[in-house]
Amino acid sequence: MRFSPFTFVLLILLALASPARASLLPGAQASAPPQPVVLPDPLKRETPRSMISGLIAALAEHDYDRAAQYFDSPLNSNRQRINAATQARNFQALLDNGGSLEPYAAVSNDAVGRIDDELPVEQERVGQVTIGGKKVPVLLSRAEEDGVQVWKISRDTVSQIAAAAQRAPQAATQDELIVAGAPLKDWGMLIGLGVMIFGGLWIVAALLVAAMRRVVADPASGLYRFFEAALPPFSLLIAGFVFFTWAERLPVAIVARQTLLRYTGIVSVIAFVWFGLRMVDAVSQLAIARMQRRQRRQVVSVITLLRRTVKVLLLLFSGIGILDTFGIDVTTGIAALGIGGIALALGAQKTVENLVGSVTVIADRPAQVGDFIKVGDLVGTVEDVGIRSTRIRTLERTLVTIPNGDLSARQIENFAARDRFLFNPVIAIDYQVPSAKLREALGIVHGVLAEHDKIAEGFRARLGRIAERSFNIEVFAYIDVSDFEVNVVIREELLLTIYERLEKAGIGLAFQTQMTVFSPEQLGVLTRDRSLLRERAANASRIGS
């Protein structure tokens, strides 16, 4: 049984709560029997994977007395312990000569073993040995020892090992240089096989990439990027699979084979993650290039965020897989990450709201980078649409940042999305103009609009009202362009043409003037006041001289 830090804290809390709970219930302390303390198995036989790992470690050290404790054999007397140690030695010999064990990743790391196989619940298949030319499965059985459920080599397998040793006694081993529990030549054979497979497939991948570079006309195309990104890690992944297959057939020590197969499994995980990372980069680069050609920079930001998220998830799961291969229990850590993720989401509600707002802004596209928009009282040009916020450059050249969560909930007026511009000036004609000239002015304005090819159909120029100081000709027309700068030029051209033709026709425009009429009495008072002011000014000039 493993004790993680979380389990240890939980046990302490329960221990601290027990006296308080017992004090509330009279007589509870006296009646509750003491709970026995169950210690973990010192040989780490709680799961099939940890049992195999411990057995291989004992065989690597040639500690057959310790290895004998992994077999379901009686160990009461000295003779029984010697026989069990002999069975452990014979079992290692069978594994070295055509036998095999399942890779560490394939062996269950649960205390109950695998329940989806066809074996009984208390049995587990972990490999096979060759006895008399026949493949015999290596079975584990679960039993209780000192109050702990442990896994051992089953009695059926032990009896078959003993019968095989009686039929064909193991020959005396020759003196060989032993390194890490296995002969040096076995290590060299396996490492040489690995170098040959990995190096050969790596060279093949490099040659294929070079051939693709010559065949493909555009090296920046999606097909070439796909092969360039996929072939190196994919060759490493295939090499791991080939090494797994061939290493099982070599007559080498089980210690060397299992050790290198474990690390080959880790290399395979790394190759798979490498393959995933390069594919994510290749696909994201193609998507980013396409979005940049369409001037959709906000989508580029989302693609970048998704690429980073996928990479983090790949690295996280690969780390979990590698730790699990080493037999480290990561269940509690995953649960802690889940709880931490929920707490982080609750503590970062505004950030999550802005991320959701970013998705809304990008999906609905109310404004693009470079658009001239109005948000509430704010008017300016969109400079960037990011993951968290949008930046707008105002007419005063200040930069305003609006969180996307707020932006998606507000009314946005996009001036850049206009297909035409409204042209509706009010032309004020002087009151002194007679009715004939007023009609002529209406005809002039209408004619200017009709002659211009950028004025959309349906325009009008009418005498809208007789104001206090002028006759107002109201124009309602659309300039049929979508570019603001072009609209400004056409607007200027129309106004100048209207003014020139009115001036040529002798029709004046009204000015903001006001006529004041005085009575004779008021006029006399103004005359006396003006004379008095002149006398005072003359006296002041004489005194000054």
C-alpha positions in Angstrom: 0.0 0.0 0.0 1.4 3.4 -1.0 1.0 6.4 1.2 0.9 9.7 -0.7 1.2 13.0 1.0 -2.5 13.6 0.6 -3.4 10.3 2.2 -1.0 11.0 5.0 -2.7 14.3 5.8 -6.1 12.7 5.6 -5.0 10.0 8.1 -3.7 12.7 10.5 -7.0 14.6 10.3 -9.0 11.5 11.0 -6.7 10.7 13.9 -7.2 14.2 15.4 -11.0 14.0 14.9 -11.3 10.6 16.6 -11.0 11.8 20.3 -13.5 14.6 19.7 -16.0 12.2 18.2 -15.4 9.7 20.9 -16.0 12.3 23.6 -19.4 13.0 22.3 -20.4 9.4 22.5 -20.2 8.0 26.1 -18.4 4.7 26.3 -17.4 4.8 22.7 -13.7 4.8 23.5 -13.9 1.8 25.8 -16.0 -0.3 23.3 -14.0 0.5 20.1 -11.3 -2.2 19.5 -7.8 -1.0 18.5 -7.3 -1.0 14.8 -4.2 -3.0 13.6 -1.5 -1.1 11.8 -0.9 -2.6 8.3 2.6 -1.9 7.0 3.4 -1.9 3.3 5.1 -4.9 1.8 8.9 -4.4 2.1 9.4 -6.3 -1.2 6.8 -4.1 -3.0 4.7 -7.0 -4.2 1.3 -5.1 -4.0 0.8 -4.9 -7.8 1.9 -7.1 -10.6 4.2 -4.4 -12.0 6.0 -3.7 -8.8 6.3 -7.4 -8.1 8.0 -8.0 -11.5 10.2 -4.9 -10.9 11.4 -6.2 -7.5 12.0 -9.7 -8.9 14.1 -8.4 -11.8 16.1 -6.2 -9.3 16.8 -9.3 -7.1 17.8 -11.4 -10.1 20.1 -8.6 -11.3 21.9 -8.7 -8.0 21.9 -12.5 -8.0 20.2 -12.4 -4.6 18.3 -15.6 -5.1 17.3 -15.8 -1.4 15.4 -12.5 -1.8 14.1 -13.6 -5.3 12.7 -16.8 -3.7 10.2 -14.6 -1.7 8.6 -13.7 -5.0 7.6 -17.4 -5.6 4.5 -19.0 -4.0 6.6 -21.6 -2.3 6.9 -22.5 1.4 9.9 -20.9 3.2 9.5 -22.3 6.6 12.6 -24.6 6.8 16.1 -24.0 5.7 15.7 -26.8 3.0 12.6 -25.1 1.6 14.4 -21.8 1.4 17.3 -23.4 -0.5 14.8 -25.1 -2.9 13.0 -21.8 -3.5 16.3 -20.1 -4.2 17.2 -22.9 -6.7 13.8 -22.4 -8.4 14.5 -18.6 -8.7 17.8 -19.5 -10.4 16.1 -22.0 -12.7 13.5 -19.4 -13.5 16.1 -16.9 -14.5 17.8 -19.5 -16.8 14.5 -20.2 -18.5 13.9 -16.5 -19.1 17.4 -16.1 -20.4 16.9 -18.9 -22.9 13.9 -18.0 -25.0 11.6 -16.8 -22.2 10.1 -13.3 -22.0 8.2 -11.0 -19.7 5.7 -8.4 -20.6 7.0 -4.8 -20.9 6.6 -2.8 -17.8 3.9 -0.6 -19.4 1.8 -3.6 -20.3 1.9 -5.1 -16.8 -0.9 -3.9 -14.6 0.0 -1.4 -11.8 -3.3 -1.9 -9.9 -3.5 -4.0 -6.7 -6.3 -6.1 -8.2 -4.4 -6.7 -11.5 -6.2 -6.8 -14.9 -9.8 -7.7 -14.7 -10.5 -7.7 -18.5 -8.6 -10.9 -19.3 -10.0 -14.4 -19.2 -8.1 -15.4 -16.1 -9.5 -15.6 -12.6 -9.3 -12.4 -10.6 -6.5 -13.7 -8.4 -4.3 -14.6 -11.3 -2.3 -12.5 -13.8 -0.3 -13.5 -16.9 3.1 -11.6 -17.1 5.1 -13.6 -19.6 6.1 -17.0 -21.0 8.9 -19.5 -20.9 9.8 -22.4 -23.2 9.7 -25.8 -21.5 10.2 -28.9 -23.7 9.6 -26.9 -26.9 6.3 -25.6 -25.6 5.4 -22.1 -24.6 4.3 -22.1 -20.9 2.6 -18.9 -19.5 4.1 -17.3 -16.4 1.3 -16.7 -14.0 1.1 -14.7 -10.9 -1.3 -15.5 -8.0 -2.5 -13.1 -5.3 -2.5 -14.2 -1.7 -2.4 -12.6 1.7 0.8 -12.4 3.6 1.1 -10.7 7.0 -2.2 -9.0 6.4 -1.2 -7.6 3.0 -2.4 -8.8 -0.4 0.7 -9.6 -2.4 1.5 -11.1 -5.8 3.8 -14.1 -6.4 4.8 -16.5 -9.1 1.9 -19.0 -8.9 2.4 -22.6 -7.7 1.5 -24.0 -11.1 4.4 -22.0 -12.7 6.7 -23.0 -9.9 5.9 -26.7 -10.4 6.5 -26.5 -14.1 9.8 -24.8 -13.5 10.8 -27.6 -11.1 9.8 -30.3 -13.6 11.8 -28.6 -16.4 14.9 -28.4 -14.2 14.6 -32.1 -13.4 14.3 -33.0 -17.1 17.0 -30.7 -18.3 19.4 -29.6 -15.5 20.9 -26.2 -16.1 24.5 -26.3 -17.3 27.1 -24.5 -15.2 27.5 -20.9 -16.2 30.8 -19.8 -17.7 32.8 -17.1 -16.2 31.6 -13.9 -17.9 32.0 -10.2 -17.2 28.8 -9.2 -15.4 27.7 -5.6 -15.7 24.5 -4.5 -13.9 23.3 -8.1 -13.4 23.8 -9.3 -17.0 26.8 -10.4 -19.1 28.5 -7.6 -20.9 28.1 -9.3 -24.3 24.3 -9.3 -23.8 24.3 -5.6 -23.2 26.5 -5.1 -26.2 24.2 -7.2 -28.4 21.1 -5.3 -27.4 22.7 -1.9 -27.6 24.1 -2.7 -31.0 20.7 -3.8 -32.2 19.2 -0.6 -31.0 21.8 1.6 -32.6 21.4 -0.3 -35.9 17.6 0.0 -35.9 17.4 3.6 -34.7 20.3 4.8 -36.9 19.1 2.9 -40.0 15.6 4.3 -39.8 16.9 7.8 -39.0 19.0 7.7 -42.2 16.1 6.4 -44.2 13.9 9.3 -42.8 16.6 11.9 -43.7 16.9 10.5 -47.2 13.1 10.6 -47.7 13.0 14.2 -46.6 15.9 15.1 -49.0 14.1 13.3 -51.8 10.9 15.2 -51.0 12.8 18.5 -51.1 13.9 17.7 -54.6 10.6 16.4 -55.9 8.3 19.1 -54.4 8.4 22.3 -56.3 7.4 24.5 -53.4 9.2 23.6 -50.1 6.7 25.8 -48.2 3.7 23.6 -49.3 1.7 21.7 -46.8 2.7 18.3 -48.1 6.4 18.9 -47.7 6.0 20.5 -44.2 3.9 17.4 -43.2 6.6 14.9 -44.2 9.4 17.1 -42.9 7.7 17.3 -39.5 6.4 13.7 -39.3 9.3 11.5 -40.7 12.0 12.0 -38.0 9.8 11.3 -34.9 7.8 8.7 -36.8 11.0 6.8 -37.7 12.0 6.9 -34.0 8.6 5.5 -33.1 8.8 2.7 -35.7 12.4 1.9 -34.5 11.1 1.4 -30.9 8.4 -1.0 -32.1 11.0 -3.0 -34.2 13.4 -3.1 -31.2 10.6 -4.4 -29.0 9.9 -7.2 -31.5 13.5 -8.3 -32.2 14.8 -8.0 -28.7 12.3 -10.6 -27.5 13.8 -13.1 -29.8 17.5 -12.7 -28.8 18.9 -15.2 -26.4 20.1 -12.6 -23.9 19.8 -12.2 -20.1 16.3 -11.2 -19.0 17.8 -8.5 -16.8 19.4 -6.7 -19.7 16.4 -7.3 -21.9 13.8 -6.0 -19.5 15.9 -3.0 -18.5 16.4 -1.8 -22.1 12.8 -2.6 -23.0 11.7 -0.3 -20.1 13.9 2.5 -21.4 12.8 1.8 -25.0 9.2 2.2 -23.8 10.2 5.7 -22.5 11.9 6.5 -25.8 8.7 5.4 -27.6 6.7 7.8 -25.4 9.1 10.6 -26.2 9.0 9.8 -29.9 5.2 9.9 -29.8 5.1 13.2 -28.0 7.8 14.5 -30.4 5.7 13.4 -33.3 2.6 15.1 -31.8 4.5 18.4 -31.1 5.9 18.6 -34.7 2.5 17.8 -36.2 0.9 20.5 -34.1 3.6 23.0 -35.2 3.2 22.1 -38.9 -0.6 22.3 -38.8 -0.6 25.5 -36.9 2.0 27.2 -39.2 -0.2 26.3 -42.2 -3.3 27.7 -40.5 -1.5 30.9 -39.3 -0.1 31.5 -42.9 -3.6 31.1 -44.3 -5.1 33.5 -41.7 -2.4 36.1 -42.2 -3.1 36.1 -45.9 -6.8 36.8 -45.1 -5.8 39.6 -42.6 -7.4 37.7 -39.7 -4.9 38.4 -36.9 -7.3 37.6 -34.1 -7.7 34.0 -35.4 -3.9 33.8 -35.4 -3.9 34.6 -31.7 -6.4 31.8 -31.1 -4.4 29.3 -33.1 -1.3 30.2 -31.1 -3.2 29.7 -27.8 -4.5 26.3 -29.0 -1.1 25.3 -30.1 0.4 26.1 -26.7 -2.5 24.3 -24.9 -2.1 21.1 -27.0 1.7 21.1 -26.4 1.3 21.5 -22.7 -1.3 18.7 -22.6 1.0 16.4 -24.7 4.0 17.1 -22.3 1.8 16.6 -19.3 0.5 13.2 -20.4 3.9 12.1 -21.6 5.3 13.0 -18.1 2.5 11.0 -16.5 3.2 8.0 -18.9 7.0 8.1 -18.1 6.3 8.3 -14.3 3.9 5.4 -14.6 6.5 3.4 -16.5 8.8 3.8 -13.5 6.1 2.5 -11.2 5.3 5.9 -9.6 1.7 6.2 -8.7 0.3 9.4 -10.3 -3.4 8.9 -9.5 -3.4 11.2 -6.5 -1.4 13.8 -8.4 -3.9 13.8 -11.3 -6.8 14.2 -8.8 -4.9 17.1 -7.2 -4.4 18.7 -10.6 -8.2 18.4 -11.2 -9.1 20.0 -7.9 -6.4 22.7 -8.5 -7.9 23.3 -12.0 -11.3 23.9 -10.6 -10.0 26.2 -7.9 -8.0 28.1 -10.6 -11.1 28.4 -12.8 -13.1 29.8 -9.9 -10.4 32.3 -9.0 -10.0 33.4 -12.5 -13.6 34.0 -13.6 -12.8 37.3 -15.3 -10.0 35.7 -17.3 -12.3 32.8 -18.3 -15.0 35.4 -19.2 -12.5 37.3 -21.4 -11.4 34.0 -23.1 -15.1 33.2 -23.9 -15.5 36.8 -25.1 -12.5 36.3 -27.4 -14.1 33.3 -28.9 -17.3 35.3 -29.4 -15.5 38.2 -31.0 -13.6 36.0 -33.3 -16.5 33.8 -34.3 -19.0 36.8 -34.8 -16.3 39.1 -36.2 -17.9 42.5 -35.3 -14.6 44.2 -36.0 -11.3 43.3 -37.7 -7.8 44.7 -37.3 -7.7 48.1 -39.1 -11.5 48.7 -38.9 -12.7 52.2 -37.7 -15.3 51.5 -35.0 -17.3 53.2 -32.3 -17.8 51.4 -29.0 -20.0 53.5 -26.7 -18.4 56.9 -26.6 -15.1 55.6 -27.9 -14.2 56.1 -31.5 -11.0 54.8 -33.1 -9.2 52.2 -35.2 -8.7 48.6 -34.1 -5.0 47.8 -33.8 -5.1 44.3 -32.3 -7.6 41.7 -31.2 -5.9 39.5 -28.7 -6.8 36.6 -26.5 -7.7 38.7 -23.5 -8.4 42.2 -24.9 -8.8 44.4 -27.9 -6.7 47.5 -28.4 -8.2 50.6 -30.1 -6.2 53.7 -31.3 -8.4 56.8 -30.8 -8.5 60.0 -32.8 -6.3 61.6 -30.2 -3.7 58.8 -30.9 -4.2 57.3 -27.4 -4.4 53.5 -27.1 -7.4 52.1 -25.3 -7.6 48.5 -24.1 -11.0 46.9 -23.7 -11.4 43.4 -22.3 -13.0 41.1 -24.8 -15.6 40.0 -22.2 -16.8 43.7 -22.1 -16.4 44.2 -25.8 -18.6 41.2 -26.7 -21.4 42.6 -24.5 -21.4 46.1 -25.9 -22.8 47.7 -29.1 -20.2 48.0 -31.8 -20.6 50.4 -34.7 -18.2 49.4 -37.5 -17.6 52.2 -40.0 -15.2 50.1 -42.1 -18.1 47.8 -43.0 -19.9 50.6 -44.9 -20.6 49.9 -48.6 -21.3 53.5 -49.4 -21.2 57.0 -47.7 -24.1 59.3 -47.0 -23.9 62.8 -48.7 -26.5 65.1 -47.2 -25.3 68.7 -47.0 -27.7 71.6 -46.4 -27.2 74.4 -49.0 -28.4 77.7 -47.6 -29.5 80.2 -50.3 -29.7 84.0 -49.6 -33.1 85.6 -48.8 -32.3 88.2 -51.5 -32.6 85.6 -54.2 -35.9 85.7 -56.2 -38.0 82.6 -56.7 -36.8 82.1 -60.3 -33.2 82.0 -59.1 -34.2 79.7 -56.3 -35.6 77.2 -58.8 -32.5 77.6 -60.8 -30.4 76.8 -57.7 -32.4 73.6 -57.2 -31.8 72.6 -60.8 -28.0 73.3 -60.4 -27.7 71.1 -57.3 -29.7 68.3 -58.9 -27.7 68.4 -62.1 -24.4 68.2 -60.3 -25.6 65.0 -58.5 -27.0 63.5 -61.7 -23.8 64.1 -63.6 -21.4 62.4 -61.2 -20.9 58.7 -61.8 -20.3 57.8 -58.1 -23.6 59.0 -56.9 -26.0 56.1 -56.4 -29.5 56.1 -57.8 -32.3 57.5 -55.7 -30.7 60.8 -54.8 -32.7 63.9 -54.3 -32.2 67.7 -53.8 -35.3 69.6 -52.5 -36.2 72.8 -50.8 -36.5 71.5 -47.3 -37.5 74.5 -45.4 -37.6 78.3 -45.3 -35.4 79.1 -42.3 -35.0 82.3 -40.4 -32.0 83.5 -42.5 -32.0 81.3 -45.6 -33.7 79.0 -48.1 -32.4 75.5 -47.2 -31.9 73.0 -50.1 -31.5 69.6 -48.4 -29.5 67.0 -50.3 -29.9 63.2 -49.7 -27.6 61.0 -51.7 -25.1 58.1 -51.4 -21.5 58.2 -52.7 -21.1 54.7 -54.1 -17.6 53.9 -52.8 -16.4 51.9 -49.7 -13.0 53.6 -49.2 -13.1 56.6 -46.8 -10.3 58.5 -48.5 -12.0 58.2 -51.9 -15.3 59.4 -50.3 -13.6 62.6 -48.9 -12.2 63.5 -52.4 -15.6 63.0 -54.1 -17.4 64.9 -51.4 -15.0 67.8 -51.9 -15.5 67.7 -55.6 -19.3 67.8 -55.4 -19.3 70.8 -53.0 -16.9 72.8 -55.1 -18.8 72.1 -58.3 -22.1 73.2 -56.7 -20.5 76.4 -55.4 -18.9 77.2 -58.7 -22.1 76.8 -60.7 -24.2 78.8 -58.1 -21.5 81.6 -58.2 -21.6 81.6 -62.1 -25.4 81.9 -62.0 -25.2 84.9 -59.6 -26.9 83.0 -56.7 -25.4 83.9 -53.4 -25.2 81.7 -50.3 -26.6 82.9 -47.1 -24.4 84.0 -44.2 -25.1 84.0 -40.5 -26.2 87.7 -40.4 -28.8 89.6 -38.3 -30.6 92.9 -39.0 -31.5 95.2 -36.0 -34.1 98.0 -36.5 -34.1 101.1 -34.2 -36.9 103.5 -33.5 -36.2 107.4 -34.0 -36.0 107.9 -30.2 -33.5 105.0 -29.8 -31.5 106.4 -32.8 -31.3 109.9 -31.1 -30.0 108.4 -27.9 -27.4 106.5 -29.7 -26.3 109.7 -31.6 -26.0 111.7 -28.3 -24.0 108.9 -26.7 -21.7 108.7 -29.7 -21.0 112.5 -29.6 -20.3 112.4 -25.9 -17.8 109.6 -26.3 -16.0 111.6 -29.0 -15.7 114.6 -26.7 -14.2 112.5 -23.9 -11.8 110.9 -26.2 -10.6 114.4 -27.5 -10.2 115.7 -24.0 -8.2 112.7 -23.0 -5.9 113.2 -26.0 -5.2 116.9 -25.1 -4.5 116.1 -21.5 -2.1 113.3 -22.5 -0.2 115.7 -24.9 
